[in-house]
Amino acid sequence: MPELDIQISVEDERWGDEDELLVAADKVLALAASYLARHEKQPFPPHPVELSLVFTDDETIREINAEWRGKDKPTNVLSFPAFPITPGKKPGPMLGDIVIARETVEREALDLEKPFEDHLTHLMVHGFLHLFGYDHLNDDEAEQMEALETRILAELGLSDPYAGQDPIV
């Protein structure tokens, strides 16, 4: 089973206890890594791969989104792979960073009528897949990534987050 070394930074106190976030992230991302290894034949190095999760707010993620993507608005999750990788290729010792914004996750969860924790789980999986080179820049990529997210979330006991929606391009 792939091993992860998850580092967490909590930049907004509304996220709550760092240890609880780490336990939740470890459960979600360990299952996602295991799923990728078993079902997608994703290779992993023999040592734990490191990634960081930054739990922040809308203002901080807006600034990051403006700087790195040229989009001056908050978003739910941003992923920054440490090294370029394509799905199915072995990652290096550092996967990268996932940044998640509290207010956006809360708003979206309310709009979707889903528990906050379920939506956060989905976004962690989504961000994690980006670190492995999955994307949704076109319909084919979106379909592949969303199907993978849905199967991983099903293993976590969560329903299809895309049911009844067009792919997110």
Short mmCIF file of the C-alpha atoms (twelve columns), coordinates in Angstrom:
data_MODEL
# 
_entry.id   MODEL 
# 
loop_
_atom_site.group_PDB 
_atom_site.id 
_atom_site.type_symbol 
_atom_site.label_atom_id 
_atom_site.label_alt_id 
_atom_site.label_comp_id 
_atom_site.label_asym_id 
_atom_site.label_seq_id 
_atom_site.Cartn_x 
_atom_site.Cartn_y 
_atom_site.Cartn_z 
_atom_site.pdbx_PDB_model_num 
ATOM 1   C CA . MET A 1   0.000   0.000  0.000   1 
ATOM 2   C CA . PRO A 2   1.359   3.459  -0.903  1 
ATOM 3   C CA . GLU A 3   2.536   5.559  2.008   1 
ATOM 4   C CA . LEU A 4   1.906   9.284  2.292   1 
ATOM 5   C CA . ASP A 5   3.607   11.860 4.461   1 
ATOM 6   C CA . ILE A 6   0.949   14.553 4.842   1 
ATOM 7   C CA . GLN A 7   1.947   17.950 6.180   1 
ATOM 8   C CA . ILE A 8   -0.849  20.291 7.244   1 
ATOM 9   C CA . SER A 9   -0.992  24.038 7.692   1 
ATOM 10  C CA . VAL A 10  -4.122  25.646 9.127   1 
ATOM 11  C CA . GLU A 11  -4.207  29.340 8.253   1 
ATOM 12  C CA . ASP A 12  -7.784  30.041 9.329   1 
ATOM 13  C CA . GLU A 13  -9.020  29.091 12.791  1 
ATOM 14  C CA . ARG A 14  -12.512 28.308 11.430  1 
ATOM 15  C CA . TRP A 15  -11.067 25.036 10.099  1 
ATOM 16  C CA . GLY A 16  -10.858 23.742 13.643  1 
ATOM 17  C CA . ASP A 17  -8.405  21.311 15.164  1 
ATOM 18  C CA . GLU A 18  -5.295  20.544 13.103  1 
ATOM 19  C CA . ASP A 19  -5.050  16.985 14.437  1 
ATOM 20  C CA . GLU A 20  -8.637  16.232 13.384  1 
ATOM 21  C CA . LEU A 21  -7.957  17.636 9.917   1 
ATOM 22  C CA . LEU A 22  -4.852  15.446 9.650   1 
ATOM 23  C CA . VAL A 23  -6.787  12.310 10.649  1 
ATOM 24  C CA . ALA A 24  -9.501  13.088 8.072   1 
ATOM 25  C CA . ALA A 25  -6.975  13.912 5.340   1 
ATOM 26  C CA . ASP A 26  -4.958  10.788 6.066   1 
ATOM 27  C CA . LYS A 27  -8.060  8.589  5.784   1 
ATOM 28  C CA . VAL A 28  -9.255  10.195 2.545   1 
ATOM 29  C CA . LEU A 29  -5.905  10.482 0.782   1 
ATOM 30  C CA . ALA A 30  -4.610  7.072  1.881   1 
ATOM 31  C CA . LEU A 31  -7.718  5.499  0.386   1 
ATOM 32  C CA . ALA A 32  -7.327  7.577  -2.789  1 
ATOM 33  C CA . ALA A 33  -3.666  6.526  -3.113  1 
ATOM 34  C CA . SER A 34  -4.557  2.891  -2.512  1 
ATOM 35  C CA . TYR A 35  -7.341  3.104  -5.102  1 
ATOM 36  C CA . LEU A 36  -4.970  4.591  -7.675  1 
ATOM 37  C CA . ALA A 37  -2.403  1.852  -7.006  1 
ATOM 38  C CA . ARG A 38  -4.943  -1.004 -7.158  1 
ATOM 39  C CA . HIS A 39  -7.264  0.099  -9.951  1 
ATOM 40  C CA . GLU A 40  -5.228  2.516  -12.054 1 
ATOM 41  C CA . LYS A 41  -1.869  0.737  -11.595 1 
ATOM 42  C CA . GLN A 42  -0.385  4.010  -10.364 1 
ATOM 43  C CA . PRO A 43  3.226   3.332  -9.324  1 
ATOM 44  C CA . PHE A 44  4.528   4.797  -6.089  1 
ATOM 45  C CA . PRO A 45  8.105   5.045  -4.836  1 
ATOM 46  C CA . PRO A 46  9.139   2.652  -2.027  1 
ATOM 47  C CA . HIS A 47  9.326   5.537  0.471   1 
ATOM 48  C CA . PRO A 48  6.445   7.750  1.630   1 
ATOM 49  C CA . VAL A 49  5.612   10.569 -0.767  1 
ATOM 50  C CA . GLU A 50  5.108   13.971 0.801   1 
ATOM 51  C CA . LEU A 51  2.314   16.401 0.164   1 
ATOM 52  C CA . SER A 52  1.034   19.434 1.975   1 
ATOM 53  C CA . LEU A 53  -2.506  20.526 2.646   1 
ATOM 54  C CA . VAL A 54  -3.111  24.194 3.369   1 
ATOM 55  C CA . PHE A 55  -6.446  25.020 4.960   1 
ATOM 56  C CA . THR A 56  -6.990  28.715 4.333   1 
ATOM 57  C CA . ASP A 57  -9.616  31.366 3.612   1 
ATOM 58  C CA . ASP A 58  -11.138 32.967 0.527   1 
ATOM 59  C CA . GLU A 59  -8.876  36.025 0.569   1 
ATOM 60  C CA . THR A 60  -5.675  33.985 0.623   1 
ATOM 61  C CA . ILE A 61  -6.816  31.578 -2.075  1 
ATOM 62  C CA . ARG A 62  -8.008  34.545 -4.170  1 
ATOM 63  C CA . GLU A 63  -4.493  35.999 -4.022  1 
ATOM 64  C CA . ILE A 64  -2.925  32.663 -4.951  1 
ATOM 65  C CA . ASN A 65  -5.436  32.130 -7.753  1 
ATOM 66  C CA . ALA A 66  -4.700  35.615 -9.136  1 
ATOM 67  C CA . GLU A 67  -0.943  35.130 -8.983  1 
ATOM 68  C CA . TRP A 68  -0.721  31.600 -10.399 1 
ATOM 69  C CA . ARG A 69  -3.771  31.309 -12.641 1 
ATOM 70  C CA . GLY A 70  -4.556  34.929 -13.517 1 
ATOM 71  C CA . LYS A 71  -8.041  34.578 -11.982 1 
ATOM 72  C CA . ASP A 72  -8.655  37.256 -9.361  1 
ATOM 73  C CA . LYS A 73  -11.374 35.426 -7.447  1 
ATOM 74  C CA . PRO A 74  -11.590 32.812 -4.720  1 
ATOM 75  C CA . THR A 75  -11.951 29.165 -5.643  1 
ATOM 76  C CA . ASN A 76  -12.542 26.010 -3.635  1 
ATOM 77  C CA . VAL A 77  -9.276  24.120 -4.182  1 
ATOM 78  C CA . LEU A 78  -5.961  24.696 -5.909  1 
ATOM 79  C CA . SER A 79  -3.307  22.069 -6.528  1 
ATOM 80  C CA . PHE A 80  0.344   22.645 -7.243  1 
ATOM 81  C CA . PRO A 81  2.275   19.533 -8.293  1 
ATOM 82  C CA . ALA A 82  5.894   19.631 -7.169  1 
ATOM 83  C CA . PHE A 83  6.989   18.083 -10.474 1 
ATOM 84  C CA . PRO A 84  5.169   17.670 -13.777 1 
ATOM 85  C CA . ILE A 85  3.609   14.220 -13.925 1 
ATOM 86  C CA . THR A 86  1.186   12.411 -16.158 1 
ATOM 87  C CA . PRO A 87  -1.298  9.859  -14.839 1 
ATOM 88  C CA . GLY A 88  0.331   6.457  -14.430 1 
ATOM 89  C CA . LYS A 89  3.893   7.763  -14.038 1 
ATOM 90  C CA . LYS A 90  5.801   7.381  -10.773 1 
ATOM 91  C CA . PRO A 91  5.828   10.561 -8.694  1 
ATOM 92  C CA . GLY A 92  8.906   11.976 -7.056  1 
ATOM 93  C CA . PRO A 93  9.436   12.225 -3.313  1 
ATOM 94  C CA . MET A 94  7.223   15.323 -3.099  1 
ATOM 95  C CA . LEU A 95  3.770   15.317 -4.703  1 
ATOM 96  C CA . GLY A 96  2.958   18.975 -4.135  1 
ATOM 97  C CA . ASP A 97  0.493   21.235 -2.373  1 
ATOM 98  C CA . ILE A 98  -3.284  21.328 -2.088  1 
ATOM 99  C CA . VAL A 99  -4.835  24.595 -0.889  1 
ATOM 100 C CA . ILE A 100 -8.500  24.680 0.215   1 
ATOM 101 C CA . ALA A 101 -10.606 27.754 1.080   1 
ATOM 102 C CA . ARG A 102 -13.022 27.512 4.018   1 
ATOM 103 C CA . GLU A 103 -15.713 30.015 2.950   1 
ATOM 104 C CA . THR A 104 -15.990 28.692 -0.593  1 
ATOM 105 C CA . VAL A 105 -16.288 25.102 0.623   1 
ATOM 106 C CA . GLU A 106 -19.016 26.182 3.064   1 
ATOM 107 C CA . ARG A 107 -20.965 28.104 0.386   1 
ATOM 108 C CA . GLU A 108 -20.732 25.277 -2.114  1 
ATOM 109 C CA . ALA A 109 -21.770 22.650 0.432   1 
ATOM 110 C CA . LEU A 110 -24.861 24.728 1.279   1 
ATOM 111 C CA . ASP A 111 -25.669 25.306 -2.399  1 
ATOM 112 C CA . LEU A 112 -25.272 21.589 -3.124  1 
ATOM 113 C CA . GLU A 113 -27.213 20.656 0.019   1 
ATOM 114 C CA . LYS A 114 -24.380 18.380 1.114   1 
ATOM 115 C CA . PRO A 115 -22.649 18.032 4.450   1 
ATOM 116 C CA . PHE A 116 -19.545 20.217 4.682   1 
ATOM 117 C CA . GLU A 117 -17.356 17.161 5.450   1 
ATOM 118 C CA . ASP A 118 -18.580 15.340 2.327   1 
ATOM 119 C CA . HIS A 119 -17.807 18.301 0.081   1 
ATOM 120 C CA . LEU A 120 -14.411 18.772 1.731   1 
ATOM 121 C CA . THR A 121 -13.662 15.076 1.140   1 
ATOM 122 C CA . HIS A 122 -14.548 15.478 -2.523  1 
ATOM 123 C CA . LEU A 123 -12.262 18.499 -2.868  1 
ATOM 124 C CA . MET A 124 -9.365  16.704 -1.166  1 
ATOM 125 C CA . VAL A 125 -9.730  13.831 -3.647  1 
ATOM 126 C CA . HIS A 126 -10.049 16.295 -6.540  1 
ATOM 127 C CA . GLY A 127 -6.913  18.171 -5.502  1 
ATOM 128 C CA . PHE A 128 -5.029  14.923 -4.911  1 
ATOM 129 C CA . LEU A 129 -5.802  13.687 -8.434  1 
ATOM 130 C CA . HIS A 130 -4.454  16.944 -9.867  1 
ATOM 131 C CA . LEU A 131 -1.121  16.144 -8.176  1 
ATOM 132 C CA . PHE A 132 -1.008  12.945 -10.264 1 
ATOM 133 C CA . GLY A 133 -1.584  14.793 -13.532 1 
ATOM 134 C CA . TYR A 134 -5.341  14.371 -13.858 1 
ATOM 135 C CA . ASP A 135 -7.159  17.430 -15.136 1 
ATOM 136 C CA . HIS A 136 -10.445 18.683 -16.568 1 
ATOM 137 C CA . LEU A 137 -9.336  21.103 -19.281 1 
ATOM 138 C CA . ASN A 138 -11.440 19.372 -21.930 1 
ATOM 139 C CA . ASP A 139 -14.465 17.059 -21.919 1 
ATOM 140 C CA . ASP A 140 -12.452 13.823 -22.226 1 
ATOM 141 C CA . GLU A 141 -10.132 14.745 -19.342 1 
ATOM 142 C CA . ALA A 142 -13.068 15.934 -17.233 1 
ATOM 143 C CA . GLU A 143 -14.971 12.712 -17.843 1 
ATOM 144 C CA . GLN A 144 -11.955 10.589 -16.857 1 
ATOM 145 C CA . MET A 145 -11.167 12.636 -13.747 1 
ATOM 146 C CA . GLU A 146 -14.773 12.856 -12.577 1 
ATOM 147 C CA . ALA A 147 -15.288 9.108  -13.024 1 
ATOM 148 C CA . LEU A 148 -12.185 8.435  -10.961 1 
ATOM 149 C CA . GLU A 149 -13.317 10.865 -8.250  1 
ATOM 150 C CA . THR A 150 -16.744 9.225  -8.168  1 
ATOM 151 C CA . ARG A 151 -15.276 5.718  -7.753  1 
ATOM 152 C CA . ILE A 152 -12.912 6.839  -4.977  1 
ATOM 153 C CA . LEU A 153 -15.717 8.674  -3.170  1 
ATOM 154 C CA . ALA A 154 -17.937 5.593  -3.475  1 
ATOM 155 C CA . GLU A 155 -15.273 3.611  -1.605  1 
ATOM 156 C CA . LEU A 156 -15.548 6.258  1.116   1 
ATOM 157 C CA . GLY A 157 -19.321 5.782  1.193   1 
ATOM 158 C CA . LEU A 158 -20.148 9.052  -0.586  1 
ATOM 159 C CA . SER A 159 -22.488 9.552  -3.525  1 
ATOM 160 C CA . ASP A 160 -21.554 10.766 -7.005  1 
ATOM 161 C CA . PRO A 161 -20.863 14.510 -6.676  1 
ATOM 162 C CA . TYR A 162 -21.479 14.991 -10.396 1 
ATOM 163 C CA . ALA A 163 -24.820 13.209 -10.685 1 
ATOM 164 C CA . GLY A 164 -27.053 15.241 -13.003 1 
ATOM 165 C CA . GLN A 165 -24.326 17.751 -13.903 1 
ATOM 166 C CA . ASP A 166 -22.343 18.434 -17.037 1 
ATOM 167 C CA . PRO A 167 -18.560 17.794 -16.739 1 
ATOM 168 C CA . ILE A 168 -16.608 20.617 -15.103 1 
ATOM 169 C CA . VAL A 169 -14.420 22.088 -17.793 1 
# 
